[in-house]
Amino acid sequence: MKILIYGLGAIGSVYASALSEAGHRVWAWDLVDVIEKIKNREVKITGVLGTHTSRLEQIISSMEQLDNYEFDLIIIALKAYDTKTAAQNIKSLVNRNNYVLLGQNGYGNYEAASEAIPKENIIVARIIFGAETLQPGYAKVTVIADKVTIGNPDKLIDEQKLKEWASLISTAGVPTKTVPDIMKSLWGKILYNSILNPLGAILEVNYGALIADLGVCSIIDQMIDEIFAVLKMEGQEVDWRSPEEYKTYFYQKLMPSTGAHLPSMLYDIRNGRKTEIDALNGALSCLGAKHNVPTPANDLIIKLLKAKEQMAFKFVER
């Protein structure tokens, strides 16, 4: 298969390395300053998926370099706030025979991408493994909470075709499966991410340290209650019937396997980068306002995280 990875951050590097090592022809796009730091077109991964080094077909910084190429799959692996721009940039490469896989965090990526790309070409992925960038093109997979799940929110892609893609990616070493309702699966990750990612970034600790503090746990419980109230009004189902059922799952099942993980937002802040707070708690806050559901705990987290973002920007600029 011919595959384009749009963005060689942590997630993009994992997919680029895994798929290339599995024998697929892989191209990648990223910014010039990122490409210049990657030697010999080599991408690497280490961590729980093993240590691998692969050489890509080409790493480019201009989409014009791909004018005569046809890809079977394009994976957008940028941050959620770049989804709309990325979709616009790759739309000329999309045709009736290929697919675009969205691997971003948060809510609204499918809608943003579909402004430029037909919905029947879009595969949404819930990626729940943790990865951090060690250097451009080199990522460490720190934890795998579950298999990646894929699907099309409007069920516009044949289930067998989705299963074929899941099998191909799994064979490459990234465990993946299809689910009948990808948005239900995706909201499970949004829940997890909205609770832990910004809190861990604000307090600068791993996820396990968060739940070791009773005061933080009370904040987490309030955030969960608010999110479930918003989901109820939105009519969005999740795998848990109540906030109390989710809390049991969260503390007893989810946290033991992800406690050592550091939040991606913390790495963003330390590197003076924008976070995905708007696609997570920000989206939840907007949905709450839409349905007149108060979200004070999530609103406070947004304000604190954005303040920390701005402080980091000023520090980096000095």
N, C-alpha and C positions, 0 to 999 in steps of 0.2 A: 504494500500500500504506500501511496505518497501522502505524506502528512505534513502540515504546516503548524508549527507551534508559535502562536502570536504572543510573545512575552516570555523571556527567560529568567523570571524570578524563581522563587522556590518551587512552586507548583509546576511551572513551565519546564524547569530544568529536570524535574522528576519524570514528567511524561516524555520529554525529548530523549533523555538517556535510556529510559526503559524501552520505548518503542524502537529506537535506533538499534539497540542491542538485540532486540527480537528479530531484526532483519528488515524492518521497514525503512523506506527512504524518507528521511526527516529533514525538513528545512526549518529555519527559525527566523523570526523577526524580533528586533529590539532596537533601542536607541544606540547611536554611534558610540557614546561613552561606555556603554555596556559591552558592545561588540569588541571594542579595542582591548578590553581586558581578558577576552577569551582567546587562548592560544590554540592554533591548529584546529579550530572548529570543534574542540573537545568539550563535552559536557560531562559532569560527574555527579553521582549521588552516593551517599553513605547513610548509615543508620539502620533502621529495622528492616529495610528492604534489601540490605546487603550493600556492598561497595562495588560500583560499576563505573567504567569510563567508556564513552562512546563518541565517535566522530560523526558530526552531522554533514549532510550534503552541502549545505551552504547556510550562512547566517547573514541576513541582509538588514539594511536599515531603511530601504525605500521600497515601497510596494511596486514601483515601476520595474524593478528588477525581476518581478514575477509575472510580467504581462503575458508571457507565452506558456505559463505553467498551468496544469490542471491537477488539483489535489482531490483525494478521496475524503479526507477529513481535515478540518481546520479547528484547532483548539485555541480558544481565547483564554489566556492565562494571566490577564492583567487584573488590577484592582477593579472593584465594582464601579467606581466613579469614571473609569475609562471605557466601560462597555459600549456606550453609544458611539464614541469616536472610533473604537476598534471595529465595530460592525460596519461603519461607513467606509473605513479604509479597506476592508476585505470584500465588500459586496460584489465587486467586479469578478472575484474568483469563485463566487457561489453559482452553482447551476443545478439543474434538476437531478443530477446524479451524485451530488456530494452533500456533506453535512457539516454543520458548525456546532461544536461542543462548547458550552459555556461552563467554565469551571470556577466562577467567582462566588464570593460570599454574599449573603444578604438577599433582600427583596427588591424586585424590579428589573433584574437583568434581562429576563426573557422579553419583557415589554420594551425595554430600551433597544435591545438587539433587533427586535422585529420591526422597528421603524425603518431599517435598511435591508433586512434579510427576511425572506418569506418564512413564516412560522413553520411550514412543513419541512424546512431545512435545519431547524434548530433542535439540538439535543441539550437538555438541561441536566447538569450533573450536580449531585450533592457529594462534595468531596470532604470527608471527615477524617483524613489523615493530616497530621501536623508536620510541617516542613519549614526549615529556616535556611536562608541563604548564607552560606559560608563565604562565598565570593561569587562574582558574576559567572553563571554557568555551573556552579557547584553548590548543591543543596544537601542538607541532612534531614532525613525523615525521622522525626523524633517519636511519633506515636501513630498507631492506626486504631481508631476507635471502632470502626466498622468498615465493611466494603463500600466502595463508591457506588452510588445508585444513579441510574440514568433513566430518562424518559422524556416525553414531549407533553407539556401541560394540556394541550388541546387534543392529544391522541391523534395527531396528524401523520405520525410515522408508524409504519407497519411494525408490529411487535417482534416479528422474526428478524427484521433488519436491526432493531435495537439489540436483540439478543446476540446477533452476530458481532456487533461492535463491542458489546460487553465481553464476549468471549475473546475477541482479539486483544483487548486491553488487558484482560486478566492473564492471558497467555504471556503477555509482555512483562508480567510481574506486579501489576497494580490491580488487586482484587476488585472486581466490578460486577454488578448485577443490575437487571432491569427491575422496575417496580411499576405497578399499575397506576399509581397516583404519585407522580414525582413531586408535586407541590406539597403534598402531605409529608413526604420524606424531607424535602428541603426545609420546611418549617421546623422540623425537628432540629436541624442544624442551626437555624436562625435563633431558636430558643437558646440552645447551648452557647452559641457564639455571642449573643446579645448579653447574656448574663456574665460570662467569664472573661471574654476578651477585653472589654473596656475596664472592668474592675481590676483585672490583673495588670493592665497597663498603667492605670492611675496609681495603684499601690506598689507597682514594680516587683511583683512576686509571681511564682508559678501558681497553677490552679489549686494545687493541694493546700498551699498556704492560705488561700482565701477561705476555704471551708473549715480550717482549723480555728478560725476566729468566730465566736458566737455573734458578735456585732455585725460582721460582714454577712454571716448566714442570714441574719434577720433582714438585711438589705436584699439579698438574693431571693428570699421568700417573697418579699413585697414585689420585686421585679417580676417574678413568675406569676403571681396573682394578677398583676396588671396585664401581662402579655396574654394570659388566658382569657381575661375579660375582653380584650381587643379582638382576639381570634373568634370568640363566640359571636360578637356583633358583626364581624366580617364574614361569618359563615364558613370559616376555614377549619377543616378537621385536622387533627393531629393524632398520633398513636396513643395518646393518653386521654382518658375521659374527664379528668379534673386536674386542677393544679396540685392537689394533694397526691394524686397518683404519679404525676410527673416528678414531684419532689422526692418521692420514694425511689424512683428510677434514677434520678439525678444524683442523689447522695450515696445510694447503695450500689448502683450498677455502673453509672457513667464515670463518676469521679475516680474510683480506684484505678481505672485503666488510663486516665489522662492527667492525673495529679501532678506529674513531673513536668508537664508541658508549660512553656512560657508563651504568653499571648503574642500573636503576630503584630498587634497594635503597639506593643512595647518596642519591638524592633523598628517599627515605622517611626515612632516618636524619637527613639535614640538616634535614628539616621536622618531626622528632620524631614520625614515624609508625611504626607497626608494619610489619615487612617480611613477605614471604611465605616465609620460610625454612622454616617448618614443613611447607608443601606441597611443598617441593623437597627439600633435603638432609635435612630432618626426616623426610619420608615415606620416603626411601631408607634412612635409618638404622633406622626402624621395620621396614621390610621385611627389612633385613639381620638384625635381631634375631629376626624371625619364622623365618628360615631358618638361623640360627646362622652367618651370614656376617659376619666382622668388617669394620667400616667406620671405622677410626681417623682417616683423613684427613678424611672428611666429618664425623665427630663433632667433631673439633677446629674445623673451619670453623663448625659450628653454635654451639659455645660462644663463639668469638671474635665472631661476628656478633651473638649475643644480648647479649654484654657491651657491644658498641658501641651496640646499640639502647638498653640501659638507661642508658648514659652520656649519650646524646642526649636521652632523656626527662628526665633530671635537669637537663640544661643548659637545655632549653626551659621547664621549670617555674620556673626562677629569675627 
